[in-house]
Every structure is written in C-alpha cells, then in structure tokens.
C-alpha cells in the first residue's frame, strides 16, 4: 500500500534573512508537525544556502503558466509569506486554488503596507489574499488597516528574528544565592573590562552612602583581569570577596567579584538591575547581549558604546526599556533611582516584551501552520 505524500509547508523568504531565523522557524514547525516537508523560496533566486534546512525552489515568474506549474508540482498545504514584496498574481492564484496564505513581518512588511493615494483610498488588493497578517508594531497595524486588512485578520506579534536561548543556570546555586542575598538590594556589573572598574566602583560607593546594604556583583569580561580588579578594590579599601577563591558574601560584603566562567545566567537571575559591561569604556570584544539580561528579568543600564548590539539597544531605547549613562555619576543616579521595585518594574516589563518578541513571532508561525495540518507526535529518537 502506497504511503501518502507528506504535506508541504511553503515558507517564502525575503532575499536577506538570517539563517538562524529560518532554522528556528523550521524547528518550530517540525515540533508541531514532524511529518511535513518544508519548501523555501526567495524572490530573486532559490535559497540554495539554506538547502541543508529544507527543500528549495525558485519562485515562478509572475505569469499564469509558470505559477500553475509551480503550484501543481509542490501543492503546498499552507504558505507563510515572510517577504514585504508581494506577488499579486501568484498570491491570487494561491488563494483561488485554496492554498492558505499568512503574512508575517520579518523586517520588510512596511514595503507591502506603503502606497500612494490610490492604495490609501482603496487598499492593497494583494493583502486581501492573506488569511492573517502579523505585524511587529502598532504603527504597522494602523498601516495594515488602512491598506485593507480586516481587523479580525490582523495580529501584532513582534519581529521575526533569531530567538535567543536563556543562559543556563545551576538551579542549586541559584537557590543558594537567592537565599543568601534575599534581604539585600543587588546590582550587577556584567562582564566589565578593566577600564570600567573605576567608574563602576565609584558609582557603587556613591550609592552606598544612602543604601548601606547594597551589594554589587562584578563579573569580569576577561578572567585574566580578575587579579588586577582585586588589587584595585584592595587599594580602594573596598569590602569585597572573590568567587574564584570559594568565598561567599557576608552581611558586611559590599562587592562580590564573581570571577568564574559561564555563570552569567546565574547573576542575571539574581540581580534585578544590570549594567552591561564594555559599553562605557575600553574594548568591546565580548559585551553581553542586553536581551540575555532582560529575558531573565533584569533591568538594563548601559553606556554609549553599543556597536556590538546596536539594533537591540535601539529597540530597548525606543520602548523606554533601558537607561543610558555616560559616566560614573550618571551610573550612580541610574542605580539609585532603579533600585526601587516600582521604579524598575515597568522598565523590566517593557524590556522583557522587546527581548521575547522573536519567540512570539516564531510561535505564531507554528500556530498558523498547525491550523491547516494534521498534528501528530514527533517520533522519538
């Protein structure tokens, strides 16, 4: 007895898209429907560089015969259109032949929503072929409604981009330090370099005058600088101890030098407030991604040197979800004002929303696919 052919999920991609995004979308679809085949297309060429993830094909020309041949060959069960450049004839033929279409923003949807006076008056007919349109911000939602997208077909889910995995943590260590420091206000200087040590220490000393139980956790960007940082703190007569020596903070400890490897996930979870290192001074070789902090519930302060993750900082800034400082005095003021839980709560919530939109968009895609496919359990192994 012949086995039925697998259903085809068609993902149409913009010409420029991060391969990590495509991989995560494919994984999400396979998690919901493991027996499907995924077809990838791009406007100007077959996405051969993504061939290790799924089958690839060239998009047909915008004429009846090539479109008919393409749809006959692939018979897609559903199409997720991730490109802002629409193909009116292709989309109309898909809708006529019963191929469910869903449009999701991957950074270029504004192209589909722009138009002159005629589009503003009568809308964009190509958009009406989509069963759903997912945008990433309120301005796009308004533009979509003006372009003729029905309100009940419109979703705001966030930008499709690589979803960052939460940094790992040893749950026993997390519980231990949460108990140990539960009665103290905490802030974290995450992966700072030696050039920033003086500014961070000075800011902490300034705030400490009014918040006597405040503790600063310092994670060096380079563990080779740990001894130099310890020497600096000793010269400043700071009350500190070092994680690498097996020491733990007491009630008298003001600074905890967390100079061990791969524990940033622990400290982001412990501290409600984080200064992102290598954004104030010195080299920026491995400045942490701010979303690593915000996804774990820590509010973010940063300096003006943000070239390592400019788009992430731009989105945080636009949402009022981070605080920028340029010197130790501003850093001290930011720490002091954000120590109050109610002062930081709204910023943390906004930052969490910004940093998790990628996961929301990927989940939305898998939900749209699942509407049109029989769902089975993924085989073990």
VEXDREN-2710 file (C-alpha; in Angstrom, 1 decimal):
% VEXDREN-2710
k/r/px/py/pz
1/UNK/0.0/0.0/0.0
2/UNK/1.5/3.4/-1.0
3/UNK/2.1/5.9/1.7
4/UNK/0.5/9.3/1.2
5/UNK/2.9/12.1/0.2
6/UNK/3.9/14.4/3.1
7/UNK/2.2/17.8/3.3
8/UNK/4.3/20.7/2.1
9/UNK/4.7/23.8/4.2
10/UNK/5.9/26.7/2.0
11/UNK/8.0/29.5/3.5
12/UNK/8.6/32.4/1.2
13/UNK/11.6/34.3/2.5
14/UNK/12.9/37.8/1.8
15/UNK/16.2/37.9/-0.1
16/UNK/18.0/38.9/3.1
17/UNK/17.2/36.8/6.2
18/UNK/19.3/35.3/9.0
19/UNK/19.7/31.6/8.5
20/UNK/19.3/31.2/12.3
21/UNK/15.8/32.6/12.0
22/UNK/14.9/30.1/9.2
23/UNK/16.3/27.2/11.2
24/UNK/14.3/28.1/14.3
25/UNK/11.1/28.5/12.3
26/UNK/11.7/25.1/10.6
27/UNK/12.3/23.5/14.0
28/UNK/9.1/25.1/15.4
29/UNK/7.1/23.7/12.5
30/UNK/8.6/20.2/12.8
31/UNK/7.8/20.3/16.5
32/UNK/4.1/20.7/15.7
33/UNK/4.0/18.6/12.5
34/UNK/7.1/16.4/12.2
35/UNK/6.0/14.6/9.1
36/UNK/5.7/17.6/6.8
37/UNK/8.2/18.8/4.2
38/UNK/9.2/22.4/4.1
39/UNK/9.8/24.3/0.9
40/UNK/11.9/27.5/0.9
41/UNK/11.7/30.2/-1.8
42/UNK/13.1/33.7/-2.3
43/UNK/12.1/36.3/-4.8
44/UNK/15.2/36.5/-6.9
45/UNK/16.7/33.0/-6.6
46/UNK/16.4/29.7/-5.0
47/UNK/17.8/29.9/-1.4
48/UNK/20.5/27.3/-2.1
49/UNK/22.5/28.4/1.0
50/UNK/19.5/27.2/3.1
51/UNK/19.3/23.8/1.4
52/UNK/20.5/22.0/4.5
53/UNK/17.3/23.1/6.3
54/UNK/14.7/22.2/3.8
55/UNK/13.9/21.8/0.1
56/UNK/14.4/24.9/-2.0
57/UNK/13.0/26.2/-5.3
58/UNK/12.9/29.3/-7.4
59/UNK/9.8/31.4/-7.2
60/UNK/7.9/31.3/-10.5
61/UNK/7.7/34.3/-12.8
62/UNK/4.6/36.5/-12.4
63/UNK/2.7/34.9/-15.2
64/UNK/-0.1/32.2/-15.4
65/UNK/1.8/29.2/-16.8
66/UNK/4.9/29.2/-14.5
67/UNK/2.6/29.8/-11.5
68/UNK/0.3/26.9/-12.4
69/UNK/3.3/24.6/-12.9
70/UNK/4.8/25.6/-9.5
71/UNK/1.6/25.0/-7.6
72/UNK/1.0/21.7/-9.4
73/UNK/4.5/20.5/-8.5
74/UNK/4.5/21.4/-4.9
75/UNK/0.8/21.5/-3.9
76/UNK/1.6/23.4/-0.7
77/UNK/-0.8/22.8/2.2
78/UNK/0.0/26.3/3.6
79/UNK/2.2/29.2/2.8
80/UNK/3.9/31.6/5.3
81/UNK/4.9/34.7/3.3
82/UNK/7.8/36.5/5.2
83/UNK/8.7/39.0/2.4
84/UNK/7.3/42.5/2.2
85/UNK/7.5/42.4/-1.6
86/UNK/4.2/40.8/-2.7
87/UNK/3.5/39.0/-5.9
88/UNK/-0.2/39.8/-6.7
89/UNK/-0.8/37.2/-9.5
90/UNK/0.9/34.4/-7.6
91/UNK/-1.0/35.2/-4.4
92/UNK/-4.3/35.5/-6.2
93/UNK/-3.7/32.1/-7.8
94/UNK/-2.8/30.5/-4.5
95/UNK/-6.0/31.9/-2.9
96/UNK/-8.1/30.7/-5.9
97/UNK/-6.6/27.2/-5.6
98/UNK/-7.2/27.1/-1.8
99/UNK/-3.7/27.5/-0.6
100/UNK/-3.9/29.2/2.8
101/UNK/-1.7/32.3/3.0
102/UNK/-0.3/34.0/6.1
103/UNK/1.9/37.1/6.0
104/UNK/4.4/37.6/8.8
105/UNK/6.8/40.6/9.3
106/UNK/10.4/39.7/9.1
107/UNK/11.6/43.3/8.9
108/UNK/10.3/44.3/5.5
109/UNK/6.5/44.3/5.8
110/UNK/6.5/48.1/5.5
111/UNK/7.1/47.6/1.8
112/UNK/3.7/45.9/1.5
113/UNK/2.0/48.5/3.5
114/UNK/3.3/51.5/1.7
115/UNK/1.4/53.0/-1.2
116/UNK/0.3/56.2/-2.9
117/UNK/-3.1/57.9/-2.8
118/UNK/-4.9/55.1/-4.6
119/UNK/-3.7/52.5/-2.1
120/UNK/-4.6/54.7/0.8
121/UNK/-8.1/55.1/-0.7
122/UNK/-8.9/51.5/-1.9
123/UNK/-6.3/49.5/-0.1
124/UNK/-3.8/46.9/-1.4
125/UNK/-5.7/44.1/-3.2
126/UNK/-2.8/41.7/-2.8
127/UNK/-3.1/41.8/1.0
128/UNK/-6.7/40.6/0.9
129/UNK/-5.4/37.1/-0.2
130/UNK/-3.9/36.5/3.3
131/UNK/-5.9/34.8/6.0
132/UNK/-3.8/36.6/8.6
133/UNK/-1.3/39.4/8.6
134/UNK/1.2/39.6/11.5
135/UNK/2.9/42.9/12.2
136/UNK/5.5/43.9/14.8
137/UNK/4.5/47.3/16.0
138/UNK/1.4/49.5/16.4
139/UNK/2.3/51.8/13.5
140/UNK/2.3/48.9/11.1
141/UNK/-1.0/47.7/12.4
142/UNK/-2.6/51.1/11.6
143/UNK/-1.0/51.0/8.1
144/UNK/-2.3/47.5/7.6
145/UNK/-5.9/48.5/8.4
146/UNK/-5.6/51.5/6.0
147/UNK/-4.3/49.1/3.3
148/UNK/-7.5/47.0/3.6
149/UNK/-6.5/44.2/6.1
150/UNK/-9.6/43.2/8.0
151/UNK/-9.3/43.8/11.8
152/UNK/-10.1/40.2/12.6
153/UNK/-7.2/39.0/10.4
154/UNK/-4.6/41.3/11.9
155/UNK/-2.2/40.2/14.6
156/UNK/0.6/42.1/16.4
157/UNK/3.2/39.6/17.5
158/UNK/6.6/41.1/17.2
159/UNK/9.6/41.0/14.8
160/UNK/10.7/37.7/13.4
161/UNK/14.4/37.4/14.3
162/UNK/16.7/34.8/15.9
163/UNK/15.2/33.8/19.3
164/UNK/17.9/33.9/22.0
165/UNK/18.0/31.0/24.4
166/UNK/18.1/31.8/28.0
167/UNK/21.5/31.5/29.6
168/UNK/21.8/28.3/31.6
169/UNK/22.0/28.2/35.4
170/UNK/22.7/25.7/38.1
171/UNK/19.4/25.7/40.0
172/UNK/21.0/24.7/43.3
173/UNK/23.4/27.7/43.1
174/UNK/20.6/30.0/42.1
175/UNK/18.5/29.0/45.1
176/UNK/21.6/29.2/47.4
177/UNK/22.4/32.8/46.4
178/UNK/18.8/33.8/46.3
179/UNK/18.5/32.8/49.9
180/UNK/21.9/34.3/50.8
181/UNK/21.2/37.7/49.4
182/UNK/17.4/37.8/49.8
183/UNK/17.4/40.7/52.2
184/UNK/19.8/42.9/50.3
185/UNK/19.4/45.2/47.2
186/UNK/21.6/44.0/44.4
187/UNK/23.0/45.3/41.2
188/UNK/25.2/43.6/38.7
189/UNK/28.1/44.9/36.5
190/UNK/28.1/42.2/33.8
191/UNK/31.4/41.5/32.0
192/UNK/33.0/44.8/32.6
193/UNK/36.6/45.4/31.5
194/UNK/39.4/46.8/33.5
195/UNK/38.9/50.3/32.1
196/UNK/35.4/50.4/33.6
197/UNK/36.3/49.1/37.0
198/UNK/37.0/52.6/38.5
199/UNK/33.7/54.1/37.2
200/UNK/31.6/51.1/38.4
201/UNK/33.4/51.1/41.8
202/UNK/32.9/54.9/42.2
203/UNK/29.2/54.7/41.3
204/UNK/28.7/51.9/43.8
205/UNK/30.5/53.9/46.6
206/UNK/28.3/56.9/45.8
207/UNK/25.0/54.9/46.1
208/UNK/26.3/53.0/49.1
209/UNK/26.3/56.2/51.2
210/UNK/22.5/56.1/51.1
211/UNK/21.8/52.4/50.6
212/UNK/24.1/50.8/53.2
213/UNK/23.1/47.2/52.5
214/UNK/23.5/47.4/48.7
215/UNK/25.8/44.8/47.2
216/UNK/27.5/44.9/43.8
217/UNK/28.3/41.8/41.8
218/UNK/31.1/42.3/39.4
219/UNK/31.7/39.8/36.5
220/UNK/34.9/40.5/34.7
221/UNK/34.9/40.4/30.9
222/UNK/38.3/38.8/30.9
223/UNK/39.1/36.5/33.8
224/UNK/42.8/37.3/33.3
225/UNK/41.9/40.8/34.7
226/UNK/40.5/39.3/37.9
227/UNK/43.7/39.8/39.9
228/UNK/44.1/43.3/38.7
229/UNK/40.5/44.1/39.7
230/UNK/41.0/42.6/43.1
231/UNK/44.2/44.6/43.6
232/UNK/42.2/47.8/42.6
233/UNK/39.5/47.0/45.1
234/UNK/42.0/46.4/47.8
235/UNK/43.7/49.7/47.2
236/UNK/40.2/51.3/47.4
237/UNK/39.7/49.6/50.8
238/UNK/36.6/48.1/49.5
239/UNK/35.0/45.3/51.5
240/UNK/34.9/42.6/48.8
241/UNK/35.4/38.8/48.3
242/UNK/36.1/36.6/45.4
243/UNK/34.0/33.7/44.0
244/UNK/37.2/32.1/42.4
245/UNK/38.6/31.6/45.9
246/UNK/35.4/29.9/47.2
247/UNK/34.4/32.9/49.2
248/UNK/30.8/34.0/49.7
249/UNK/29.4/37.4/50.6
250/UNK/28.7/38.1/54.2
251/UNK/26.4/40.8/55.6
252/UNK/29.5/43.1/55.5
253/UNK/30.5/42.5/51.9
254/UNK/29.9/45.4/49.6
255/UNK/31.3/43.9/46.3
256/UNK/31.3/40.3/45.2
257/UNK/33.9/39.7/42.5
258/UNK/32.3/36.8/40.6
259/UNK/35.4/35.8/38.7
260/UNK/34.4/32.3/37.4
261/UNK/33.4/31.1/34.0
262/UNK/30.0/30.8/32.4
263/UNK/27.9/31.9/35.4
264/UNK/26.3/35.0/33.8
265/UNK/22.9/33.3/33.7
266/UNK/23.1/32.9/37.5
267/UNK/23.8/36.5/38.2
268/UNK/21.2/37.8/35.7
269/UNK/18.6/35.8/37.6
270/UNK/19.8/37.0/41.0
271/UNK/20.1/40.7/40.2
272/UNK/17.1/42.9/39.3
273/UNK/19.4/45.5/37.8
274/UNK/22.3/45.1/35.4
275/UNK/24.9/47.4/34.0
276/UNK/26.0/45.9/30.7
277/UNK/29.8/46.0/30.6
278/UNK/32.1/47.2/27.8
279/UNK/29.6/49.9/26.9
280/UNK/31.2/52.7/29.0
281/UNK/34.9/52.4/28.2
282/UNK/37.6/50.2/26.8
283/UNK/37.4/47.3/24.3
284/UNK/34.1/45.7/23.4
285/UNK/35.2/42.3/22.4
286/UNK/32.5/40.3/24.3
287/UNK/30.0/42.7/25.7
288/UNK/26.9/40.8/26.7
289/UNK/23.8/40.9/24.6
290/UNK/21.3/43.0/26.6
291/UNK/18.4/40.6/25.8
292/UNK/20.3/38.0/27.8
293/UNK/19.6/40.1/30.9
294/UNK/16.2/41.4/30.1
295/UNK/14.8/37.9/29.2
296/UNK/15.8/36.9/32.7
297/UNK/14.0/39.8/34.4
298/UNK/16.9/42.2/34.9
299/UNK/16.6/45.9/34.1
300/UNK/19.4/47.2/31.9
301/UNK/21.7/50.2/32.2
302/UNK/24.3/50.7/29.5
303/UNK/26.9/53.2/28.3
304/UNK/27.1/54.9/24.9
305/UNK/29.4/52.3/23.2
306/UNK/26.7/50.0/21.8
307/UNK/28.2/49.0/18.5
308/UNK/28.3/45.3/19.3
309/UNK/24.4/45.1/19.5
310/UNK/23.1/48.3/18.0
311/UNK/19.7/47.0/16.9
312/UNK/18.9/45.5/20.3
313/UNK/19.8/48.7/22.1
314/UNK/17.8/50.8/19.6
315/UNK/14.7/48.7/20.2
316/UNK/15.2/48.9/24.0
317/UNK/15.6/52.7/23.8
318/UNK/12.6/53.1/21.6
319/UNK/10.5/51.2/24.1
320/UNK/11.8/53.0/27.1
321/UNK/13.2/49.7/28.3
322/UNK/16.8/50.7/29.2
323/UNK/18.7/53.5/30.6
324/UNK/21.9/55.0/29.0
325/UNK/24.6/56.6/31.1
326/UNK/27.9/58.3/30.1
327/UNK/29.9/58.5/33.4
328/UNK/30.0/57.2/36.9
329/UNK/27.8/60.0/38.3
330/UNK/25.0/59.1/35.9
331/UNK/25.5/55.4/36.6
332/UNK/25.1/56.0/40.3
333/UNK/22.0/58.0/39.7
334/UNK/20.5/55.3/37.5
335/UNK/21.3/52.6/40.0
336/UNK/19.8/54.6/42.9
337/UNK/16.6/55.5/41.0
338/UNK/16.0/52.0/39.7
339/UNK/16.6/50.2/42.9
340/UNK/13.0/50.8/44.0
341/UNK/11.0/47.8/42.7
342/UNK/8.2/50.0/41.4
343/UNK/10.6/52.3/39.5
344/UNK/12.2/49.3/37.6
345/UNK/9.1/47.1/37.2
346/UNK/7.7/48.9/34.2
347/UNK/11.1/49.1/32.5
348/UNK/11.7/45.4/33.2
349/UNK/8.3/44.5/31.7
350/UNK/8.9/46.6/28.6
351/UNK/12.4/45.1/28.2
352/UNK/11.1/41.6/28.6
353/UNK/8.5/42.2/25.9
354/UNK/11.1/43.5/23.5
355/UNK/13.5/40.7/24.1
356/UNK/11.0/37.9/23.7
357/UNK/9.2/39.1/20.6
358/UNK/11.2/36.7/18.4
359/UNK/9.8/33.7/20.3
360/UNK/6.3/35.1/20.0
361/UNK/6.7/35.5/16.2
362/UNK/8.1/32.0/15.7
363/UNK/5.3/30.6/17.9
364/UNK/2.7/32.5/15.8
365/UNK/4.1/30.9/12.6
366/UNK/3.8/27.4/14.0
367/UNK/0.3/28.1/15.2
368/UNK/-0.7/29.3/11.7
369/UNK/0.8/26.2/10.1
370/UNK/-0.9/23.9/12.6
371/UNK/-4.3/25.3/11.6
372/UNK/-4.0/23.6/8.2
373/UNK/-2.2/20.3/9.0
374/UNK/-3.0/17.1/10.9
375/UNK/-0.9/17.2/14.0
376/UNK/1.0/14.1/15.2
377/UNK/3.5/13.4/17.9
378/UNK/7.2/13.8/16.9
379/UNK/8.8/10.4/16.7
380/UNK/11.2/9.6/19.5
381/UNK/14.9/9.4/18.8
END
